[in-house]
Amino acid sequence: MYRYDAIDRAIVEARVAEFRDQVERRLSGALDEEHFKPLRLKNGLYLQLHAYMLRVAIPYGMLSSRQLRMLAHVARRYDRGYGHFTTRQNIQYNWIRLEEAPDLLADLASVEMHAIQTSGNCIRNISADQYAGAAADEVADPRPWAELLRQWSSFHPEFSYLPRKFKIAVTGSATDRAAIRFHDIGLQLVRDGGGALGFRVFVGGGMGRTPFVGPLIRDFLPAAEFLSYCEAILRVYNRFGRRDNIYKARIKILVHDLGAEEFARAVEAEHAHVRTLGIDAPEAEVARIAAFFADPPFAGGLPDTVDDGGDPAFSRWLRRQVKPHKVPGYRIVNVSLKPRGGIPGDASAEQMEAVADLAERHSFDEVRVTHAQNLVLAHVPAADLRAVFDGLAAVGLAEANLDLATDVISCPGLDYCTLANARSIPVAMKVAERLRDREAELGELKIKVSGCINACGHHHAGHIGILGVDRKGVENYQLLLGGSGAEDASIAQILGPGFTEDGVVAAVATVTDVYLRERQAGERFLDTFRRIGAKPFKEAVYG
């Protein structure tokens, strides 16, 4: 994985010292909240319902065991013993004391971590496919390009005050595990007919109040022009994006209003100039960064089969949580952060330390965070799978539910967030429990819950989405069907009038009844919905 150089370290250490001074001035009264707010947000510190929340950046979702142990330390020392992994591959802590925040950031800096640009109208944490460097279907590893983007976008002077926040995702596979079409910029590594490496470029995707699937604006961008083209996109957005209305300030609105073709023409015109400025990284720099992501020393000749020993729990876990690896004798292990009775995405300090230990012993010291609020051990020898399963089971993380009905995504909702209109965590937990006994029969079913229109729970991209709204002071829940964040990206449709908390749980169960009745052989829930439409589901739910 990438290691900080002297410049990285100096930047982060200077920022910690600067923020320490800002906090001292706030606590002394020399700074009021109005003037302190933009300073704390630049350091990922939000003021939530009950306390400060800190969002820590995890670039392209990648951690070392040492870093994960530090996140466990932060949970134990500065929070209430746990952290919340998010749909942006970051981690949030919900109970931070302002006076301790500078010490927390100093601890993170000691392991090359920070909270810079996890908030504000800037380029946020760059995200990527959690299977990067391990997946057999990969054209090329997206992580060097994500790291190049991280370095280019950090403290970029022109893009520090964009019209609105900006999110970029990169994948190296045709199978989209990074939801690139729901990002401001989505990048897919591809090769042209001659074998040259480049990118398909999607711009203007997003969720929230006005969801859009990002259109393709460039079918093949040569890799050598990668940064200058991204710079051109940001320049066009910075120049023409709306600043008069926060609800219409995202780049998706600009792309929609101009039309994808006109927006692409503006970018191409800008790029013709920008590419002459020397912005693109030299081949030597690309190679330097790529060297940090070279394959670990995989062993040859390892056994490539696994005996479950007749243990049904281990057998289920192997079938559901373990995926093929590009190297024979290795596997990709998905660690569920959705155990029975658990809050989606939460992990205790003890659980984080246990996963760090397993990664150090069995996966070349690497841990990945996923968009679905789970973790991944990307390079586990097949012969070690039993030991990994046992280690996860010991801390309650051996659930075999990846992409099933109990693998529910949820934002923190009204239990923590000042923006939320309704609670999302209790709804997610009730839905999971209601469907638990039939999740194997239901198969792949991606359920996503948001507590407000900002869509941090990605409800628009759920096969089943739930959106909490405020209906005359009462929590109300809309039910949406038919979304997907994968390569077949689509926006879920609202089924009809909303429900109470228990009512929406019952409605979800009814929707699954219709699916089981109507599905054809081999169909997922999403396939059945797309074939028969919303009408049968609506009739069953509303009568």
Buried (B, 14 or more C-beta within 10 A) or exposed (E): BBEBEEEBEEBBBEBBBBBBEBBEBBEEEEBEEEEBBEBBBBBBBBBBBEBBBBBBBBBBBBBBBBBBBBBBBBBBEBBEEBBBBBBBBBBBBBBBEBEBBBBBBBBBBEBBBBBBBBBBBBBBBBBBBBBBBBBEEBBBBBBBBBBBBBBBBBEBEEBBEBBBBBBBBBBBBEBBBBBBBBBBBBBBBBEEEEEEBBBBBBBBBBBBBEBBBBBBBBEBBEBBBBBBBBBBBBBBBBEBBBEEEEEBBBBBBBBBEBEBEEBBBBBBEBBEEBBEEEBBBEEEEBEEBBEEBEEBEBEEEBEBEBEBEEEEEBBBBBEBBBBBBBBEBBBBBBBBBBBEEBBBBBBBBBBBBBBBBBBBBBBBBBBBBBBBBBBBBBBBBBBBBBBBBEBBBEBBBBBBBBBBBBBBBBBBBBBBBEBBBBBBBBBBBBBBEBBBEBBEEBBBBBBBBBBBBBBBBBBBBBBBBBBBBEBEEEBBBBBBBBBBBBBEBBBBBEBBEBBBBEBBBBBBBBBBBBBEEBBEEEBBBBBBBBEBEBEBBBEBBEE
